[in-house]
């Protein structure tokens, strides 16, 4: 089975509960989740980046800030 590398803005919004792009961007920054911006500022990250951010958060604090 082939694994996915990218996580797109729509998936991040569904996972976090944010509906506005600007709020999602701020959430990514607060949670040290690196992202790239595509056309019209759309956010994209990777599964690896999420895994690294989560494992880093587990070592440093209680966990991610969820909306």
HUMO-V916094 format. One record per residue. N is the residue number from 1. RES is the residue in one small letter. OMEGA is omega in radians with two decimals (999 if undefined). D_CENTER is the distance of its C-alpha to the mean C-alpha in whole Angstrom. Layout:
n:N res:RES omega:OMEGA d_center:D_CENTER
n:N res:RES omega:OMEGA d_center:D_CENTER
This chain:
n:1 res:x omega:-3.12 d_center:24
n:2 res:x omega:3.13 d_center:21
n:3 res:x omega:3.12 d_center:18
n:4 res:x omega:3.13 d_center:15
n:5 res:x omega:-3.00 d_center:13
n:6 res:x omega:3.03 d_center:11
n:7 res:x omega:-3.03 d_center:8
n:8 res:x omega:-3.06 d_center:9
n:9 res:x omega:-3.10 d_center:8
n:10 res:x omega:3.12 d_center:11
n:11 res:x omega:3.09 d_center:9
n:12 res:x omega:3.12 d_center:6
n:13 res:x omega:3.11 d_center:9
n:14 res:x omega:-3.09 d_center:11
n:15 res:x omega:-3.06 d_center:9
n:16 res:x omega:-3.10 d_center:8
n:17 res:x omega:3.11 d_center:12
n:18 res:x omega:-3.14 d_center:11
n:19 res:x omega:-3.12 d_center:13
n:20 res:x omega:-3.10 d_center:14
n:21 res:x omega:-3.13 d_center:12
n:22 res:x omega:3.10 d_center:13
n:23 res:x omega:3.10 d_center:12
n:24 res:x omega:3.11 d_center:8
n:25 res:x omega:3.13 d_center:8
n:26 res:x omega:3.12 d_center:10
n:27 res:x omega:3.11 d_center:8
n:28 res:x omega:-3.13 d_center:5
n:29 res:x omega:3.12 d_center:9
n:30 res:x omega:-3.09 d_center:10
n:31 res:x omega:3.08 d_center:8
n:32 res:x omega:3.11 d_center:9
n:33 res:x omega:-3.14 d_center:5
n:34 res:x omega:3.14 d_center:7
n:35 res:x omega:3.00 d_center:7
n:36 res:x omega:3.09 d_center:10
n:37 res:x omega:3.09 d_center:12
n:38 res:x omega:3.12 d_center:14
n:39 res:x omega:-3.12 d_center:17
n:40 res:x omega:3.07 d_center:17
n:41 res:x omega:-3.11 d_center:14
n:42 res:x omega:-3.06 d_center:12
n:43 res:x omega:3.05 d_center:8
n:44 res:x omega:3.06 d_center:8
n:45 res:x omega:3.14 d_center:6
n:46 res:x omega:3.06 d_center:8
n:47 res:x omega:3.12 d_center:9
n:48 res:x omega:3.13 d_center:11
n:49 res:x omega:3.11 d_center:8
n:50 res:x omega:3.14 d_center:6
n:51 res:x omega:3.12 d_center:10
n:52 res:x omega:3.13 d_center:11
n:53 res:x omega:3.13 d_center:9
n:54 res:x omega:-3.11 d_center:10
n:55 res:x omega:3.09 d_center:13
n:56 res:x omega:3.13 d_center:14
n:57 res:x omega:3.14 d_center:13
n:58 res:x omega:3.10 d_center:16
n:59 res:x omega:-2.99 d_center:18
n:60 res:x omega:-3.05 d_center:18
n:61 res:x omega:-3.07 d_center:17
n:62 res:x omega:-3.09 d_center:17
n:63 res:x omega:-3.10 d_center:13
n:64 res:x omega:3.03 d_center:10
n:65 res:x omega:3.13 d_center:11
n:66 res:x omega:-3.11 d_center:11
n:67 res:x omega:999 d_center:13
